[in-house]
Amino acid sequence: MRSGRWHHGIAVGIACVSALGCAVAESPLSGHRLVDLTHAFDETTIYWPTETGFEMTTRASGRTDKGYWYEAHSFSAPEHGGTHLDAPVHFFEGRDTADRVPLERLVGPGVVVDVTGACTDDRDYQVGVADFEAFEARHGPLPESAIVLLRTGFGRVWPDRERYLGTAERGEAAVAKLHFPGLDPAAVPWLAERGIAAIGIDTASIDHGPSTHFQAHVRLFERDIPVFENVANLEALPPRGFTVIALPMKIRDGSGGPLRIVAALP
């Protein structure tokens, strides 16, 4: 007997075979093309100027005396850096931690709002309501529970710190020299009214570089809307018609963590 179900446009097929129980009859992503939206983590990964970077230590790498190959590493990294999740508790007390962000906010229909032109002219650009209204005028209303991805074009210069962040300097003094686009905090109520599930961006922060009060973070997180930062390869996606699967490291009581995010295109 065959049964099927749909989850955010992805068909899942199950075949039940006699006493052997149920087996997967077809890939849940059959007929879909997967696009990796994640930067790899290594020594070049970009973190906030005040943070240490990603470090990996080889614990073992070689053939054992029993003849098989064995390799293992350990790593350390801040929660926030590279392609990662910002959990709402990051900027709002009492909101969801990394392990408590509902899966319904991590998997859903995606849209790409392309503002590369404006961000080329102004690297401190803030994506505003007018940009979202222009998107809807051209591509239709945002779907319910949408995962909105902001394409500023800055992903193309990763991992060049100076071009990506506006400065290659590190330390507290470097924060005042950050210049990159972000979300206008005034647009958050508009997005919330449309019931978005999450929002992502191809820069180091959902607030633009010069921000000192991080109001886009605060207003999103007050509403328990999670954020994905340093998202990669947005130029490979259409404006809509795909599914986002964004699964972060499940850190208990964490304020964020490394994220593997992909898009499934039919």
N, C-alpha and C positions, 0 to 999 in steps of 0.2 A: 504494500500500500504506500502511496506517495502523498505526502502533504507538503504544503508550501506556505510561506508567509513573507511579508514585505516589511523591511525596516528602512525608512528614509530612502526608498527607491531601490534598495539592494535586495535582490531575490535570494531567499534561503530555501534550498530544497532538501528534504529528508526522505530517504527511502527506508522502509522497514523490511528487513529480510529475515523471515522465519525465526528460528530460535536464536539466531545470532544477534537479534535486537535491531536497533536503528543505526544506519550508517549514512554518512554524507553522500548523497547521490551526485551532487554537483557543487562546484565551488560557490560559496556565498557571494563572491564577486565575479561570477561567470559573466562574460560580456562587458566587463568594465576594464578600463585602463587606469592603473594606479600612478599617481604623481607624488613623489616624495617632496614634502614641503619643509624638510628638516635639514639644517646644517649639521655636518658631522662634528663631533666633539674631539678636539685635539689641542695641541699647544698654541694654535692660532686662533682659537675660539675667542670671540669678543665678550668681555664682561664689563660691568660698570667700572669707571676709573678707580674707584675706591676698593674694588674687590681683587682678590687673588684670582688666578686663572685655573683652567682645567689641568690636572696633573695625573698622569698614569704611570704606575710603577710595575715593571714586569717581575712577577714572583717566580715564574717557571716558564721555560721555553726550550724544549728539546725532547729527544727520544729517551725513554726510560730504560732501565736495565731489563725490563720485561718486553721491550720491543715496540711499544706503542708510543705515539707522540702525545705529549702533555704540555699545554700552555695555559697560563692563568695570570691575571693582572689585578691590581687594585687601583682605584681612582679616587680622587677627591675633587670637589668642586662646590662653589656656592650654589644656592638654589636658583639664583637669578643670573642667567647668562646663557649664551648660545640660544638655540631655539628652546623656549621654556614656557611654562605656565606661570602666570601670576594668579594665585588664589585670592579671593576677595578679602581674606583676613590680612593680606599684605598691607592694605591701607584703610581697613575699617574693622574696628574691634567687634568681635562676636560673629563675624560673617564666616562663610565656609573656608575651612582649611583645605589643603591639597587633597587629602584623603576623603573629604566630604563633598567635593564638587560633584553634583549628580551627573551620571553618565549621559543623561538627556541633554546636558549642556556641552558635552564633548563630542557628540556624534549628531550630525544634522545636515540639512541642506545648506550649501555654501553659496556665497556671492562674492565677487571681487569688484570693489569700487576702485577704479583706476584714476589716480590723481597725479600721475607722473609728470604731466605737463606743468601743473601748478607748482609741484615740488622742485622741478628743474629751475623754475624762475625764482623760487623762494625756499631755501633749505630749512627754514623755520616754519613752513606752512602748517596751518591747523585745518584738518579736514572738518568741514562744517555742514550744517543742515542743507545749504544750497547744493553741495556736492551729492548728498544722498537724494535730494529731490531731483537733481539732474539724472542720477542713475535710474530712479523709478520712472522718470519720463521717457527714458530710452529703452529700459529693459523690463519694466513692469514693477509692481509692488514687491517689497522684500517678502520672501516666504515666512510663514509663521515659524518661530524657533530657528531663525536663520543664524548661521555662523558667518559673520561679516568679516571679510579680509580686506584690509586697506593696502593697496599697492602704490607705494610712493616712488618706486624705482631704486631705492637705496640698496635693495638686496643685490643689485648687480655689482656693487663695489666690495662686498664681503670677501675676505676678512681684512681689508685695508682699514685700519682703525681711524686714521686721520680723515679719510674720505667718508667713512661710514658715520663716525661720531662727531666729526668736526675738529678733533684733536687726537693726537696719539699720546698725549701726556697722561700720566697716572697720578693718583692721589687726590685729596680733597680739592685742591686748587683747580684741578682739571675740570671739575664738574661745571664751573662757571663758563667754560669754553665749549660746552657741548652745543652742537647745532645740527638738528635733524627734524624732520616733520613728525607730527603727531595728531591726535584727535582733539578738536575743539571741545572743551568741557560743556559748552552750551548745547552741543548736539546730543548729549547723553539722554536727556528726557525724551527727545524725538525718537531715538533708537529704542528706548525702553517702552514707549507707547506701542511700538511695532512688535514687541515681544521677542527681541533677539535673544538667542541663547548664549552667545559669546562673541567676542571680537578679537581679531588678530591684526598684526601689522608687521611690515618688513623693515622695521627699525628697532632700536634698542629699548624703546619705551613707548607706551601708548600716549604719554604726554610728550609734547615736542621738547627738543633739547634745552631751550632756555627756561623751562618751567622751574619754579622754585616751590610751588605749593601743590603740584601734582593733582590738580582738581579733576582731570579726566579719570585718573585712578580712583579718587575718592568717590566721585559721583557714580561710576560704574559699580564699584564694590559695595557701596551702600545698598545697591539693588541686587547684590549677589551675582553680578555678571562677570564671569572670569575673562581673563585676557591672555592671548598668546603673543609673545614678542620674538623678534628675530626670525620671523617666518620666511622660508626660502621658496624660490621658484614660482612666485605668483604670476610671472609672465607666461607660464605654461598653462594657465587656466583660462577658461572662458568667463564671461561676466556672471553666468549662473548655469544651473543644470548639472551640478555635481554634488557629491556628498563628501563632507569632511569627517574624518576620523582622527581625533586628537587625544591621544592617551598619554598622560603624564606619569612620571614615576610617582607611585602612591606612598608619599611620605606622611606618616602619621603626624598630625598637628603642624604640618609644614605650611609655609607661606607661598610655596611654589615648588618648582622642580623641573628637571630636564623633560622635554616633551618630544615624542615621536608623532608627527602629524602628517597625514597623507590625504589626498583627494582621490575619490573614485569617480571616473568619468564614464558614462555609458557609451 
